[in-house]
Amino acid sequence: MVKLNKIYTRTGDGGSAGLVEGSRVSKASARMSAIGEVDEANSAIGVAMSALGSGELAERLLRIQNDLFDLGADVATPGEVDGALRIVASQVARLEGEIDAMNASLEPLTSFILPGGSAAVSALHFARAVARRAERAAVALNEAEPLNPQLLAYLNRLSDFLFVAARDVAASEGGDVLWQPGATR
């Protein structure tokens, strides 16, 4: 259970941040960069949710936001720590099942898709791009300090989920905005 009585602590004024197991790292470290990118992806998903309104997709995105807090805790807990909160295979499998369910009713891709359309579709594409940046930051950290493989798989599936979700919403609004190679020559 998290309990925050005071928002500022002054412990980070010198440029360091505390990790779950008590160690401190530079706020400019690869670990803190990955945590920040995951936080930004979570925020971008929140923006997409506000553009979507209520419904099944918004409920799925809310579950993903919760997962991303789990994932942030996973990144913020280096090494083997008893009882550490870690992303697990069932979270990755849930994303895969939701991707497959949304994708089943979509027409096969015949072109690359431009990240646009309605506000909701655009916000989902933006969240996808931010999720890919978070994945790149996690992969960079993993090259220096091994991370939970399920964490990396989750971030990989997340961008796929957001891509298919954008396509699914676009399909209900008339279709994807397709790239037209060389159209502006």
N, C-alpha and C positions, 0 to 999 in steps of 0.2 A: 504494500500500500504506500502510495506517495503522499507525503504531507509537506506542504510548503507554507510556512508561516511568514517567511521573509523572502522577497524576490531577489534582493541584492545581498551579496555576502562579502564583497570586496576581495574575495580570495583570488579572483581572476584579474585583478587590476594590473598585475605584473606580466600578463600575457600567457598565463597557463590556465588549464581547465582540469577539473577533477574527473577521473574515470570511476566506474562503478566499484571496482575493487580497492579504491583509495589512492591509486597513483595519480600523478599529475603529468600532463604533457603540454607542449606548446600549442597555443590556439592555431598556429600555422602548420601544425603537423598533418601528415597524410590522414591520420585517424580522425582528427577534428574536421578536416576537409570532407571526409566521407560522411561523418555525422551531419555536418551542415548541408551537404547535398541531399541527403535523405530527408532532412527537415524541409528543405525547399521543395522537394518532390511532393511531400505530404501537403504542403501549403498550396501547391499548384493543383493538386487533386481537390482540395477544398474549394478553390475558385471554380473548377469544373462542376463540382456539386452544386454550387450556387447558381450556375448557368442552367443546369439540368432541372432543378426543382426536385420534388419528391418522386419516388418510384423505385422499382427493383434495382436499376443501375445505381441510383444514389445509395441504396442500402448496401450494395456490394462495395461501392467506393468507401463507405464508412467503415466496413470491415477491413478494407485495405489500409485505411488510415490508422486503424488500431494496430494492424500488423506492422506498419512502418514504425510505430513507437517500439514494438517488440524488436524490430530489426535494428533500430537505433541503439537500444539497450544492448543488443548482441554486439554491435560494433564497439560500443563503449566499455565492453568487458573483455579485455585481452587475456589470452591464455586460457588455461583450464581453471574454472572457478566453480566449486560445488554450488548447485542450485541456480546457476546463471540462467537468465532468460535467453533462450536461443530460438531462432527460426527453425521449424521442424518440417519434415517432408510432407506432412499433411497440409500445411499451409501452401506449399508449392503445388501440390496436387489439386487443392481447391481452386487455385487460380487457373490451372490447366483445364479443369472441368468447366469452369465458367467461360473460358476462351472458346473451348470446343462448342459449348451450347450457343454462344452468340454467333460464332462463325458458321454454324450449320445452315443458317437461313440466308447467308450472304452469297451474292454472286462471286464467282472466282475473279481475282484481280486480272485486269487486262492492261493496266498501266500503273505507273506510280501515282500516288495520291498527293495532291497539294494539301498542306495543312490549313484548310479553311472551310468555309461553309457558315453555318449558324454559329452563334456565340458558344453554344454547348459543344459543338463539334470542334471548333477552334480551340476551346479551352482543354478538351481532351487531348488533342494533338500537342498542345503546349505542354501539358502534364507528361505526355509520353516523352517528349524531348528532354524535359528536366529529369525524368526517371532514368533515361539513358545516361545523362551526365552523372547521376548518382551511382549508377552501375560502374561507369568508368573510374570514378573516384574509389569505389570499393575494390575494383580489380587492381588499381594502382597500389592501394594499401596491402592487398593480399599478396602482391609480388614481394613486398618487404616483410610482412608479418602475416602468416596464414590466418585466414578467416574461416568461419563455418561455411562449408560448401553449400549448404541449404540457403544461406543468406545470399550468396552469389546467384544461385538458381532463382531465388525469389525475385531479385531485382531484374534478372533477365526476362522472366515471365511477365513482370509488371509492365514493362514497356510493350510487350505483345498484347497484354490485356487492354491497355489503354488505346492501342492502335485499333484493335478489333471493336472495342466499345465505340470509338469515334466512327468507324465504318457502320456499325449497327445503328447509331443515332442518325447518321447521314442517310442511311437507307430509308428510314422513316420520314425523311424530309426531302426526298427526291434524288438522293444519290451522292456519291463522292464527287469532289472536285478533282478532275483528272489532269495529270501533267500532259501537255501536248508538246512533244519534243520539237524543238526548232520553231515553234509557233511565233516567236517574236523576232525572227531574223529579218 
